[in-house]
């Protein structure tokens, strides 16, 4: 009876904890969004938007896929799991998203329609999404426990 009660309590505790959110869960869709935005910019006649958006989008997709591959390879190996270089992927992704945030924020400030109002799409939208991604990556680095030295402790806590 005690074992059954302890197992039930452990199941309740495990269900109450939030699921882990890994960097690649948002990096892959973010990279795809930037890539599509770059392609749209290129078709609209802006070669710079196409090259920068496409280049950063491809880089984010590559980083997200590499991070996912590393996680999948090491997820069942307790010895390797906490030596994963996903930290580097998060840092590079954060730097790229910070650059996109700065560039698109500048573009948003300069974008005014014929009535004198700012046009939110696409520059404001990409600024907001990129700022969110920068904050997400910073959170992953500082507080998540899945990247860096406290990863093993977090993993044991979620088991």
Backbone as a chain_set.jsonl record, in Angstrom:
{"seq": "XXXXXXXXXXXXXXXXXXXXXXXXXXXXXXXXXXXXXXXXXXXXXXXXXXXXXXXXXXXXXXXXXXXXXXXXXXXXXXXXXXXXXXXXXXXXXXXXXXXXXXXXXXXXXXXXXXXXXXXXXXXXXXXXXXXXXXXXXXXXXXXXXXXXXXXXXXXXXXX", "coords": {"N": [[0.81, -1.203, 0.0], [1.893, 1.26, 0.81], [3.841, 1.619, -1.167], [2.253, 1.835, -3.455], [0.837, 4.176, -2.855], [2.948, 5.993, -2.749], [3.848, 5.857, -5.39], [1.593, 6.865, -6.717], [1.577, 9.473, -5.697], [3.978, 10.388, -6.754], [3.36, 10.331, -9.489], [1.356, 12.295, -9.575], [2.863, 14.521, -8.819], [4.68, 14.651, -10.937], [2.977, 15.213, -13.081], [2.173, 17.783, -12.404], [4.328, 19.371, -12.923], [5.677, 21.606, -15.325], [6.097, 20.891, -18.826], [9.256, 20.358, -20.408], [10.753, 22.964, -22.265], [12.528, 23.111, -24.99], [15.268, 24.702, -26.74], [15.19, 24.299, -29.525], [12.525, 23.9, -30.04], [11.282, 26.335, -30.507], [13.121, 27.61, -32.114], [13.236, 26.394, -34.646], [10.612, 26.964, -35.891], [10.842, 29.769, -35.827], [13.108, 30.26, -37.416], [12.086, 29.29, -39.842], [10.036, 31.153, -40.254], [11.549, 33.513, -40.602], [12.943, 32.807, -42.904], [10.867, 32.502, -44.805], [9.902, 35.126, -44.699], [12.137, 36.455, -45.706], [12.14, 35.443, -48.315], [9.729, 36.51, -49.216], [10.362, 39.218, -49.079], [12.356, 39.3, -50.993], [10.913, 38.677, -53.327], [9.372, 40.931, -53.393], [11.104, 42.77, -54.236], [13.205, 43.643, -52.671], [16.377, 43.09, -52.331], [18.229, 43.097, -50.254], [16.642, 42.551, -47.943], [15.824, 39.996, -48.652], [18.249, 38.564, -48.771], [19.364, 38.941, -46.163], [17.213, 38.161, -44.451], [16.73, 35.586, -45.477], [19.272, 34.44, -45.118], [19.723, 34.621, -42.299], [17.468, 33.223, -41.485], [17.981, 30.654, -42.584], [20.3, 30.096, -41.117], [19.247, 30.021, -38.496], [17.494, 27.862, -38.771], [19.379, 25.824, -39.275], [20.821, 25.885, -36.853], [18.766, 25.23, -35.048], [18.063, 22.66, -35.964], [20.493, 21.323, -35.571], [20.735, 21.527, -32.796], [18.464, 20.075, -32.032], [19.171, 17.55, -33.097], [21.428, 16.952, -31.575], [20.28, 16.854, -29.024], [18.459, 14.722, -29.389], [20.222, 12.636, -29.889], [21.575, 12.401, -27.472], [19.625, 12.159, -25.53], [18.882, 9.763, -24.294], [21.138, 8.931, -23.066], [22.631, 9.136, -20.17], [25.216, 9.844, -19.417], [26.254, 11.422, -21.505], [24.314, 13.337, -21.861], [24.429, 15.725, -20.343], [26.644, 16.977, -21.203], [26.216, 18.125, -23.515], [26.573, 20.249, -26.37], [24.546, 22.16, -26.683], [24.345, 24.582, -25.495], [26.016, 26.369, -26.868], [24.59, 26.56, -29.272], [22.302, 27.894, -28.403], [23.381, 30.333, -27.551], [24.438, 31.407, -29.974], [22.078, 31.517, -31.495], [20.655, 33.364, -29.945], [22.242, 35.681, -30.243], [21.96, 36.11, -33.013], [19.148, 36.556, -33.144], [18.997, 38.856, -31.62], [20.384, 40.659, -33.223], [18.667, 40.706, -35.476], [16.418, 41.777, -34.204], [17.353, 44.375, -33.568], [17.954, 45.429, -36.149], [15.437, 45.28, -37.446], [13.856, 46.783, -35.729], [14.891, 49.322, -36.114], [14.156, 49.635, -38.762], [11.378, 49.536, -38.483], [10.881, 51.909, -37.071], [11.485, 53.743, -39.033], [9.52, 53.255, -40.898], [6.697, 54.556, -42.239], [3.323, 55.053, -43.09], [1.121, 56.486, -45.668], [-0.617, 58.083, -44.174], [0.824, 58.927, -42.064], [1.066, 57.143, -40.031], [2.612, 54.395, -38.283], [3.542, 51.43, -39.941], [2.77, 48.267, -38.931], [3.269, 45.709, -39.896], [5.663, 44.413, -42.106], [7.877, 44.921, -40.452], [7.487, 45.71, -37.715], [6.23, 43.438, -36.686], [8.191, 41.404, -37.057], [10.172, 42.499, -35.454], [8.934, 42.33, -32.917], [8.57, 39.52, -32.627], [11.228, 38.658, -32.83], [12.374, 39.971, -30.636], [10.98, 38.661, -28.583], [12.052, 36.076, -28.998], [14.739, 36.555, -28.386], [14.532, 37.117, -25.652], [13.515, 34.653, -24.818], [15.711, 32.942, -25.415], [17.597, 34.044, -23.682], [16.371, 33.48, -21.236], [16.484, 30.669, -21.39], [19.234, 30.321, -21.169], [19.822, 31.412, -18.647], [17.923, 30.585, -16.634], [16.634, 28.102, -17.063], [17.819, 25.609, -16.504], [18.241, 23.506, -18.157], [20.288, 23.93, -19.845], [23.71, 24.215, -19.502], [25.51, 24.102, -16.319], [23.666, 23.267, -14.358], [22.04, 21.387, -15.451], [21.856, 18.589, -15.021], [20.788, 18.444, -12.435], [18.256, 19.594, -12.871], [17.216, 17.721, -14.625], [17.033, 15.445, -12.993], [15.199, 16.428, -11.174], [12.896, 16.537, -12.719], [12.32, 13.915, -13.173]], "CA": [[0.0, 0.0, 0.0], [2.76, 2.432, 0.849], [4.484, 1.761, -2.478], [1.237, 2.318, -4.385], [0.564, 5.567, -2.513], [4.126, 6.77, -3.148], [3.838, 5.921, -6.852], [0.52, 7.785, -7.104], [2.032, 10.82, -5.366], [5.016, 10.736, -7.733], [2.681, 10.62, -10.756], [0.702, 13.6, -9.434], [3.909, 15.533, -8.811], [5.243, 14.751, -12.281], [1.989, 15.876, -13.924], [2.048, 19.19, -12.05], [5.479, 20.107, -13.428], [5.537, 21.936, -16.744], [6.952, 20.156, -19.757], [10.47, 21.088, -20.777], [10.716, 23.676, -23.539], [13.893, 23.157, -25.489], [15.493, 25.82, -27.648], [14.807, 23.973, -30.902], [11.061, 23.93, -30.183], [10.91, 27.629, -31.069], [14.108, 28.055, -33.102], [12.865, 25.9, -35.983], [9.572, 27.805, -36.494], [11.362, 31.135, -35.979], [13.952, 30.237, -38.615], [11.213, 29.143, -41.012], [9.359, 32.432, -40.446], [12.518, 34.446, -41.178], [13.232, 32.368, -44.271], [9.705, 32.873, -45.628], [9.903, 36.58, -44.78], [13.193, 36.832, -46.637], [11.676, 35.119, -49.666], [8.709, 37.5, -49.559], [11.075, 40.469, -49.328], [13.057, 39.164, -52.267], [9.923, 38.777, -54.406], [8.874, 42.31, -53.416], [12.124, 43.608, -54.849], [14.248, 44.045, -51.732], [17.433, 42.073, -52.317], [18.822, 43.092, -48.905], [15.737, 41.798, -47.068], [15.871, 38.596, -49.046], [19.518, 37.941, -48.375], [19.51, 38.932, -44.701], [16.164, 37.302, -43.89], [16.988, 34.21, -45.881], [20.5, 33.96, -44.489], [19.502, 34.414, -40.862], [16.485, 32.131, -41.369], [18.695, 29.392, -42.794], [21.192, 29.881, -39.97], [18.426, 29.603, -37.352], [17.047, 26.492, -39.042], [20.528, 24.937, -39.085], [21.092, 25.82, -35.416], [17.682, 24.481, -34.418], [18.188, 21.247, -36.329], [21.681, 20.794, -34.897], [20.397, 21.402, -31.382], [17.554, 18.933, -31.918], [19.922, 16.322, -33.354], [22.269, 16.712, -30.393], [19.389, 16.457, -27.942], [17.933, 13.384, -29.678], [21.32, 11.676, -29.771], [22.008, 12.259, -26.085], [18.511, 12.169, -24.577], [18.804, 8.502, -23.552], [22.454, 8.612, -22.544], [22.811, 10.013, -19.022], [26.598, 10.329, -19.353], [26.475, 12.458, -22.516], [23.216, 14.298, -21.881], [24.74, 17.001, -19.705], [27.83, 17.54, -21.835], [25.744, 18.521, -24.841], [26.947, 21.62, -26.711], [23.404, 22.978, -27.059], [24.599, 25.918, -24.954], [26.553, 27.176, -27.971], [23.502, 26.814, -30.218], [21.424, 28.9, -27.812], [24.088, 31.614, -27.568], [24.485, 31.914, -31.351], [20.695, 31.868, -31.863], [20.295, 34.589, -29.241], [22.946, 36.792, -30.887], [21.293, 36.359, -34.299], [17.826, 37.157, -32.932], [19.226, 40.213, -31.14], [20.731, 41.449, -34.411], [17.429, 40.896, -36.252], [15.591, 42.713, -33.441], [17.886, 45.729, -33.733], [17.777, 45.867, -37.537], [14.022, 45.462, -37.786], [13.331, 47.895, -34.925], [15.292, 50.528, -36.837], [13.316, 49.701, -39.958], [10.016, 49.851, -38.041], [10.842, 53.329, -36.728], [11.539, 54.5, -40.288], [8.392, 52.908, -41.764], [5.484, 55.346, -41.995], [2.449, 54.999, -44.274], [0.723, 57.783, -46.216], [-1.341, 58.853, -43.159], [1.744, 59.279, -40.985], [1.059, 56.08, -39.018], [3.608, 53.34, -38.482], [3.031, 50.151, -40.43], [3.269, 47.214, -38.029], [3.74, 44.532, -40.636], [6.333, 43.281, -41.478], [9.0, 45.264, -39.574], [7.073, 45.667, -36.309], [5.961, 42.045, -36.34], [9.466, 40.684, -36.942], [10.822, 43.052, -34.257], [8.295, 41.761, -31.721], [8.881, 38.088, -32.55], [12.666, 38.518, -32.567], [12.596, 40.374, -29.239], [10.511, 37.523, -27.782], [13.021, 34.983, -29.117], [15.926, 36.947, -27.623], [14.19, 36.914, -24.238], [13.414, 33.206, -24.625], [17.062, 32.381, -25.37], [18.211, 34.508, -22.442], [15.763, 32.65, -20.196], [17.06, 29.319, -21.5], [20.614, 30.35, -20.681], [19.948, 31.803, -17.243], [17.029, 30.034, -15.626], [15.927, 26.862, -17.367], [18.431, 24.425, -15.927], [18.472, 22.49, -19.185], [21.532, 24.277, -20.52], [24.735, 24.624, -18.553], [25.951, 23.21, -15.25], [22.589, 22.756, -13.518], [21.164, 20.543, -16.27], [21.634, 17.28, -14.406], [19.873, 18.658, -11.317], [16.92, 19.807, -13.437], [16.763, 16.454, -15.193], [16.628, 14.59, -11.876], [14.005, 17.013, -10.582], [11.751, 16.239, -13.561], [12.073, 12.461, -13.246]], "C": [[0.849, 1.261, 0.0], [3.402, 2.687, -0.504], [3.495, 2.32, -3.494], [0.923, 3.793, -4.121], [1.725, 6.463, -2.94], [4.177, 6.925, -4.668], [2.768, 6.89, -7.342], [0.926, 9.232, -6.826], [3.087, 11.295, -6.358], [4.388, 11.074, -9.076], [1.996, 11.979, -10.707], [1.732, 14.724, -9.479], [4.475, 15.742, -10.209], [4.281, 15.466, -13.222], [1.897, 17.363, -13.64], [3.222, 20.024, -12.551], [5.288, 20.409, -14.908], [6.489, 21.116, -17.598], [8.154, 21.024, -20.125], [10.283, 21.741, -22.145], [12.162, 23.842, -23.986], [14.028, 24.269, -26.516], [15.015, 25.526, -29.063], [13.304, 23.982, -31.122], [10.578, 25.247, -30.785], [11.887, 28.106, -32.141], [13.727, 27.609, -34.503], [11.723, 26.713, -36.603], [10.024, 29.25, -36.712], [12.242, 31.226, -37.225], [13.126, 30.131, -39.879], [10.485, 30.455, -41.306], [10.305, 33.46, -41.086], [12.837, 34.09, -42.629], [12.092, 32.745, -45.219], [9.632, 34.387, -45.788], [10.973, 37.095, -45.731], [12.8, 36.57, -48.073], [10.616, 36.113, -50.121], [9.354, 38.852, -49.863], [11.793, 40.453, -50.661], [12.094, 39.293, -53.444], [9.334, 40.18, -54.507], [9.913, 43.278, -53.964], [13.232, 44.062, -53.924], [15.285, 42.924, -51.61], [18.054, 41.966, -50.932], [17.957, 42.299, -47.935], [15.788, 40.313, -47.381], [17.126, 37.9, -48.58], [19.676, 37.855, -46.86], [18.471, 38.011, -44.066], [16.388, 35.848, -44.221], [18.217, 33.632, -45.209], [20.335, 33.682, -43.015], [18.49, 33.297, -40.639], [17.127, 30.772, -41.558], [19.626, 29.076, -41.633], [20.405, 29.408, -38.749], [17.896, 28.178, -37.553], [18.178, 25.493, -38.816], [20.858, 24.781, -37.6], [20.024, 25.013, -34.689], [17.769, 23.003, -34.716], [19.388, 20.606, -35.636], [21.415, 20.58, -33.414], [19.465, 20.211, -31.156], [18.3, 17.615, -32.106], [20.783, 15.952, -32.155], [21.423, 16.226, -29.231], [18.882, 15.032, -28.162], [19.01, 12.313, -29.505], [21.664, 11.39, -28.314], [20.871, 12.127, -25.087], [18.412, 10.888, -23.768], [20.138, 8.096, -22.951], [22.776, 9.589, -21.423], [24.225, 10.57, -18.937], [26.823, 11.494, -20.312], [25.47, 13.601, -22.42], [23.626, 15.675, -21.374], [26.058, 17.581, -20.203], [27.489, 18.025, -23.244], [26.13, 19.969, -25.144], [25.764, 22.491, -27.117], [23.529, 24.39, -26.514], [25.09, 26.847, -26.063], [25.466, 27.51, -28.985], [22.592, 27.919, -29.697], [22.09, 30.281, -27.854], [24.095, 32.21, -28.977], [23.082, 32.318, -31.812], [20.268, 33.169, -31.21], [20.968, 35.804, -29.888], [22.286, 37.131, -32.227], [19.934, 37.026, -34.106], [17.953, 38.576, -32.394], [19.579, 41.142, -32.299], [19.488, 41.73, -35.252], [16.511, 41.883, -35.536], [16.054, 44.149, -33.664], [17.659, 46.25, -35.148], [16.321, 46.162, -37.864], [13.367, 46.553, -36.941], [13.672, 49.219, -35.592], [14.42, 50.723, -38.079], [11.87, 50.073, -39.603], [9.88, 51.335, -37.721], [10.813, 54.186, -37.991], [10.31, 54.292, -41.171], [7.146, 53.681, -41.347], [4.638, 55.273, -43.259], [2.015, 56.405, -44.68], [-0.032, 58.657, -45.219], [-0.433, 59.299, -42.01], [1.781, 58.256, -39.864], [2.159, 55.075, -39.321], [2.911, 52.074, -38.971], [3.641, 49.038, -39.575], [3.872, 46.048, -38.79], [4.544, 44.973, -41.838], [7.355, 43.67, -40.415], [8.637, 45.189, -38.091], [6.833, 44.249, -35.831], [7.25, 41.27, -36.127], [10.25, 41.196, -35.734], [10.258, 42.412, -33.002], [8.648, 40.281, -31.557], [10.356, 37.883, -32.21], [13.016, 38.934, -31.148], [12.135, 39.263, -28.297], [11.526, 36.38, -27.812], [14.304, 35.309, -28.354], [15.702, 36.724, -26.138], [14.095, 35.419, -23.923], [14.804, 32.574, -24.515], [17.781, 32.802, -24.091], [17.668, 33.713, -21.251], [16.357, 31.245, -20.204], [18.463, 29.281, -20.915], [20.688, 30.568, -19.175], [19.142, 30.96, -16.262], [16.5, 28.634, -15.876], [16.517, 25.642, -16.702], [18.686, 23.328, -16.936], [19.764, 22.738, -19.939], [22.513, 24.709, -19.438], [24.91, 23.645, -17.412], [24.829, 22.636, -14.415], [21.649, 21.812, -14.266], [20.87, 19.208, -15.604], [20.665, 17.389, -13.237], [18.447, 18.82, -11.814], [16.359, 18.512, -13.995], [16.279, 15.526, -14.085], [15.365, 15.093, -11.23], [12.763, 16.658, -11.388], [11.466, 14.753, -13.699], [11.188, 11.983, -12.141]], "O": [[0.56, 2.215, -0.723], [3.501, 3.833, -0.943], [3.851, 3.177, -4.303], [0.762, 4.571, -5.061], [1.508, 7.568, -3.437], [4.509, 7.996, -5.176], [3.006, 7.654, -8.278], [0.648, 10.118, -7.634], [3.093, 12.459, -6.758], [4.833, 12.009, -9.742], [2.043, 12.735, -11.678], [1.501, 15.758, -10.104], [4.723, 16.876, -10.619], [4.714, 16.243, -14.072], [1.575, 18.139, -14.54], [3.13, 21.25, -12.602], [4.795, 19.567, -15.659], [7.555, 20.702, -17.142], [8.075, 22.252, -20.147], [9.724, 21.14, -23.062], [12.916, 24.628, -23.413], [13.039, 24.723, -27.091], [14.488, 26.414, -29.733], [12.846, 24.062, -32.262], [9.574, 25.271, -31.497], [11.522, 28.921, -32.988], [13.881, 28.374, -35.455], [11.849, 27.124, -37.757], [9.621, 29.882, -37.689], [12.123, 32.174, -38.001], [13.416, 30.793, -40.875], [10.33, 30.831, -42.468], [9.912, 34.188, -41.997], [12.983, 34.972, -43.475], [12.337, 33.253, -46.313], [9.335, 34.885, -46.874], [10.749, 38.052, -46.472], [13.089, 37.377, -48.957], [10.603, 36.516, -51.284], [8.943, 39.547, -50.793], [11.837, 41.457, -51.372], [12.413, 39.938, -54.442], [8.855, 40.582, -55.568], [9.636, 44.465, -54.135], [14.121, 44.799, -54.351], [15.089, 41.948, -50.885], [18.372, 40.866, -50.48], [18.469, 41.468, -47.185], [15.795, 39.477, -46.478], [17.079, 36.786, -48.059], [20.076, 36.816, -46.333], [18.815, 37.172, -43.233], [16.256, 34.976, -43.362], [18.216, 32.479, -44.779], [20.754, 32.633, -42.525], [18.636, 32.508, -39.705], [16.863, 29.842, -40.797], [19.732, 27.924, -41.212], [20.841, 28.497, -38.045], [17.858, 27.386, -36.61], [17.961, 24.432, -38.229], [21.141, 23.675, -37.139], [20.338, 24.205, -33.815], [17.573, 22.175, -33.826], [19.303, 19.47, -35.169], [21.823, 19.569, -32.844], [19.647, 19.437, -30.216], [18.082, 16.667, -31.352], [20.858, 14.786, -31.767], [21.805, 15.289, -28.529], [18.874, 14.224, -27.233], [18.729, 11.214, -29.028], [22.006, 10.26, -27.965], [21.131, 11.994, -23.891], [17.903, 10.919, -22.647], [20.248, 7.011, -22.379], [23.149, 10.734, -21.679], [24.413, 11.674, -18.428], [27.513, 12.453, -19.966], [25.757, 14.716, -22.856], [23.205, 16.687, -21.933], [26.533, 18.582, -19.667], [28.376, 18.296, -24.052], [26.025, 20.829, -24.269], [25.955, 23.475, -27.831], [22.881, 25.305, -27.022], [24.627, 27.982, -26.177], [25.427, 28.626, -29.503], [22.159, 28.782, -30.461], [21.436, 31.279, -28.158], [23.79, 33.39, -29.151], [22.92, 33.356, -32.453], [19.598, 33.991, -31.836], [20.331, 36.843, -30.061], [22.079, 38.303, -32.539], [19.601, 37.965, -34.829], [17.103, 39.419, -32.681], [19.121, 42.284, -32.345], [19.277, 42.86, -35.692], [15.893, 42.732, -36.178], [15.239, 45.035, -33.918], [17.221, 47.386, -35.328], [16.011, 47.178, -38.487], [12.413, 47.187, -37.393], [12.847, 50.132, -35.634], [14.005, 51.838, -38.396], [11.22, 50.827, -40.327], [8.871, 51.953, -38.063], [10.181, 55.242, -38.01], [10.08, 55.069, -42.098], [6.613, 53.49, -40.254], [5.156, 55.413, -44.367], [2.478, 57.394, -44.112], [-0.083, 59.873, -45.403], [-0.887, 59.975, -41.087], [2.451, 58.468, -38.853], [2.582, 54.922, -40.467], [1.843, 51.7, -38.485], [4.861, 48.886, -39.505], [4.875, 45.472, -38.367], [4.099, 45.877, -42.545], [7.681, 42.851, -39.556], [9.411, 44.656, -37.296], [7.187, 43.896, -34.706], [7.392, 40.559, -35.133], [10.921, 40.416, -35.059], [11.01, 41.997, -32.12], [8.989, 39.845, -30.458], [10.692, 37.027, -31.391], [13.871, 38.311, -30.517], [12.82, 38.955, -27.321], [11.826, 35.785, -26.776], [14.893, 34.421, -27.737], [16.575, 36.204, -25.443], [14.552, 34.978, -22.869], [15.048, 31.762, -23.622], [18.494, 32.002, -23.485], [18.426, 33.323, -20.364], [16.692, 30.699, -19.153], [18.836, 28.319, -20.243], [21.529, 29.971, -18.502], [19.624, 30.651, -15.172], [15.954, 28.027, -14.954], [15.78, 24.717, -16.362], [19.292, 22.311, -16.598], [20.277, 21.838, -20.604], [22.161, 25.49, -18.554], [24.507, 22.487, -17.516], [25.02, 21.587, -13.801], [20.577, 21.477, -13.762], [19.729, 18.748, -15.629], [19.809, 16.522, -13.063], [17.523, 18.245, -11.24], [15.168, 18.234, -13.858], [15.233, 14.891, -14.218], [14.538, 14.3, -10.78], [11.685, 16.494, -10.816], [10.457, 14.375, -14.293], [10.888, 10.792, -12.062]]}, "num_chains": 1, "name": "protein.A"}
